[in-house]
């Protein structure tokens, strides 16, 4: 089922994100994670873009196909920063062969150790190319606190509008910890004439070091309430995990109450955390 068909007025879509195993890891661990997460009845599970991405090495597609085999819709991430058109052709054909119809089209992060290809400079270029290659549903990413490389917030919104005009019919947001920032962002995108469904990306705090790394990459702001949690429990991993679960659940309750289109939970392949958050908000979904 195409993701755009899941969004109906007055209903909040609940979806999850996982990442595929590394090359030297067995996929069985990820499959066990999926077997647990499917019990949360997500509308779909997205799979981040794995290493490789050439013929015979499409681990993202493999995992997305497994999810579909478990009776849950899936979406495969696809990045273009390190891929040529020929590479993308191979991946798209593999997606078709596996019955994958939902793609999250991304530029991808630039790796200084791996020179980027230049067939696609921006995600919107990839979106246009995918539209030419088959009947895929194309999702895109958005940045509630502005992409770190954008010249300005206005420029970032203009780029997002270009992406939607190119064929994106559903957006998933980068993680954020300040709901007010997300609401301001929605006002901006609606003012720019962007009205596709936008899911709020929520990442629970379970590890201080990993969150600091994500904040450094994404530029997400940290509200005072959040930093107090980090400071108080940074030396108590179990307490930090529980406080992080509570904070994420509070975020989601507020977002649902404010009528957001959907919640996209970054699970970090941790079923325990996802299950606790789902249990806290299930009645509102």
C-alpha positions in Angstrom: 0.0 0.0 0.0 1.3 3.4 -0.9 2.0 5.6 2.1 0.0 8.6 0.9 -3.1 6.4 1.1 -2.7 6.0 4.9 -3.3 9.6 5.9 -6.9 10.5 6.5 -8.3 13.6 8.2 -8.4 13.4 12.0 -6.2 10.3 12.3 -2.6 10.3 13.4 -0.4 7.8 11.6 2.1 6.0 13.7 5.2 4.6 12.0 8.7 3.4 12.9 12.2 3.5 11.6 14.9 0.9 11.8 18.4 0.5 10.3 19.7 -2.6 8.5 22.6 -4.7 9.8 26.2 -3.8 8.9 27.9 -5.9 6.3 29.7 -8.1 8.9 26.5 -8.7 10.9 23.8 -11.4 10.5 20.4 -10.0 9.4 18.8 -12.3 12.0 19.2 -9.7 14.7 17.3 -7.1 12.7 14.6 -9.7 11.8 14.1 -10.4 15.5 13.7 -6.7 16.1 11.1 -6.5 13.3 9.2 -9.5 14.7 8.9 -7.5 18.0 8.0 -4.1 16.4 5.3 -5.5 14.2 3.2 -6.1 17.4 3.0 -2.3 17.8 0.8 -2.3 14.6 2.7 0.5 12.9 1.3 1.9 9.7 4.7 1.2 8.1 8.3 0.7 9.0 11.0 2.6 7.1 14.5 1.1 6.6 17.5 3.4 6.5 20.0 3.2 3.6 22.6 0.5 4.2 26.2 0.4 3.1 26.9 -0.7 -0.5 24.0 -0.1 -2.8 25.1 -1.9 -5.9 23.7 -5.0 -7.6 23.6 -7.9 -5.2 24.2 -5.6 -2.2 20.9 -4.0 -1.5 20.5 -4.8 2.2 17.9 -2.0 2.7 15.7 -3.6 0.0 16.2 -7.0 1.6 15.0 -5.8 5.0 12.1 -3.8 3.6 11.0 -6.9 1.7 11.1 -9.0 4.9 8.9 -6.4 6.7 6.4 -6.7 3.9 6.5 -10.5 4.3 5.5 -10.0 7.9 2.3 -8.2 6.8 3.5 -4.6 7.5 4.0 -2.0 4.8 7.6 -0.8 4.4 9.5 2.2 3.0 13.1 1.9 1.7 15.4 4.9 2.1 17.4 5.7 -1.0 20.3 8.2 -1.0 22.0 9.7 -4.1 25.1 11.5 -2.8 27.3 8.4 -3.5 25.3 6.9 -6.4 25.3 7.4 -10.2 22.2 7.1 -12.3 23.3 3.5 -13.2 23.6 2.7 -9.5 20.1 4.1 -8.8 18.7 2.1 -11.8 20.0 -1.1 -10.3 18.5 -0.3 -6.9 15.1 0.7 -8.3 14.9 -2.5 -10.4 15.7 -4.5 -7.2 13.0 -2.7 -5.3 10.5 -3.5 -8.1 11.5 -7.2 -8.0 11.0 -7.3 -4.3 7.6 -5.5 -4.5 8.7 -2.4 -2.7 6.7 0.6 -3.7 7.5 3.2 -1.1 10.8 5.1 -1.2 12.2 7.8 1.1 14.3 9.8 -1.4 17.3 11.6 0.3 20.5 13.3 -0.8 22.3 11.6 2.1 25.1 12.9 4.2 28.4 13.7 2.5 31.3 11.5 3.7 34.6 13.3 3.6 36.3 10.0 3.0 34.1 9.1 0.1 34.0 11.7 -2.7 30.4 12.4 -3.8 29.0 11.6 -7.2 27.4 14.4 -9.1 24.6 12.8 -11.0 22.2 14.1 -8.4 23.1 17.3 -6.5 19.9 17.5 -4.5 17.1 15.2 -3.3 14.7 16.8 -5.7 16.8 15.6 -8.6 16.5 12.1 -7.3 12.8 12.5 -6.9 12.3 13.5 -10.5 14.5 10.6 -11.6 12.5 8.0 -9.6 9.2 9.4 -11.0 10.5 8.6 -14.5 11.4 5.0 -13.5 8.2 3.5 -12.1 5.1 3.8 -10.1 6.7 4.4 -6.7 5.3 6.4 -3.9 8.0 9.0 -2.9 8.5 10.4 0.6 10.9 13.1 1.5 12.7 14.5 4.5 12.1 17.9 6.1 14.0 19.8 8.8 11.9 21.6 11.5 14.9 23.6 12.6 16.4 24.1 9.1 19.0 21.9 7.3 22.4 22.6 8.6 23.7 23.4 5.1 20.9 25.7 4.0 21.7 29.4 3.5 18.6 30.4 5.4 15.4 28.9 6.7 13.5 30.5 3.8 15.9 28.9 1.3 15.4 25.6 3.0 11.6 25.9 2.7 11.9 26.9 -0.9 14.0 23.7 -1.5 11.3 21.7 0.3 8.6 23.1 -2.0 10.7 22.2 -5.0 10.9 18.6 -3.7 7.2 18.4 -3.2 6.5 19.9 -6.6 8.8 17.3 -8.1 6.7 14.5 -6.8 7.0 14.0 -3.0 3.6 13.3 -1.5 4.6 12.7 2.2 7.3 14.1 4.5 9.1 12.7 7.5 10.8 15.2 9.7 14.3 15.2 11.2 14.4 14.5 14.9 13.6 17.4 17.2 13.1 17.8 21.0 11.2 21.1 21.0 7.6 20.8 19.8 7.2 24.6 19.5 9.9 24.5 16.9 7.9 21.9 15.0 4.7 24.0 15.2 6.6 27.1 13.9 7.9 25.0 11.0 4.4 23.8 10.1 3.3 27.4 9.9 6.1 28.2 7.6 5.5 25.3 5.2 1.8 25.9 5.1 2.5 29.5 4.3 4.7 28.3 1.4 1.9 26.3 0.0 3.1 22.9 1.2 0.2 20.7 2.3 1.3 17.1 2.0 1.2 15.0 5.2 4.1 15.7 7.5 5.1 13.2 10.2 7.0 14.4 13.3 10.2 12.5 13.8 10.8 11.6 17.4 14.0 10.0 18.8 13.9 8.9 22.5 16.9 9.7 24.6 18.5 6.4 25.7 22.2 7.3 25.6 23.8 10.7 26.3 26.7 10.2 23.8 24.5 9.1 20.9 22.1 12.0 21.4 25.0 14.5 21.5 26.3 13.0 18.3 22.9 13.4 16.6 22.5 16.9 17.9 25.9 17.9 16.4 24.8 16.4 13.0 21.3 17.8 12.9 21.6 21.1 14.8 18.5 20.2 16.9 18.0 22.6 19.8 17.7 21.2 23.4 15.0 22.7 25.6 15.9 23.4 29.3 13.7 20.5 30.4 15.6 18.2 28.2 19.1 19.4 29.3 18.1 19.0 32.9 17.2 15.3 32.3 20.6 14.8 30.6 22.5 16.5 33.4 20.7 14.7 36.2 20.8 11.1 34.8 23.9 11.1 32.6 25.7 8.8 35.0 22.7 6.5 35.5 22.0 4.8 32.1 18.8 3.0 33.2 17.3 6.2 34.7 18.3 8.2 31.6 16.6 5.6 29.4 13.4 5.7 31.5 13.4 9.6 31.6 14.1 9.6 27.9 11.1 7.3 27.2 8.9 9.6 29.4 10.1 12.8 27.6 9.4 11.2 24.1 6.0 10.1 25.2 5.2 13.6 26.5 6.3 15.0 23.2 4.0 12.6 21.3 1.0 13.2 23.5 1.3 17.0 22.9 1.8 16.5 19.1 -1.2 14.2 18.7 -3.3 16.6 20.8 -2.3 19.3 18.4 -3.5 17.4 15.4 -0.2 16.3 13.7 -0.5 14.1 10.7 1.7 11.4 12.1 4.5 10.3 14.4 7.6 8.6 13.0 9.5 7.0 15.9 13.3 6.5 15.4 13.6 3.2 17.3 17.4 2.7 17.0 16.5 -1.0 16.7 15.4 -1.1 20.3 12.1 -2.8 20.7 11.9 -2.3 24.5 12.0 1.5 24.2 9.5 1.5 21.3 7.1 -0.8 23.2 7.2 1.5 26.3 6.5 4.6 24.3 3.7 2.9 22.3 2.1 1.7 25.5 2.1 5.3 26.9 0.4 6.8 23.8 -1.6 3.9 22.3 -4.9 5.2 23.5 -4.5 8.4 21.5 -3.7 6.8 18.2 
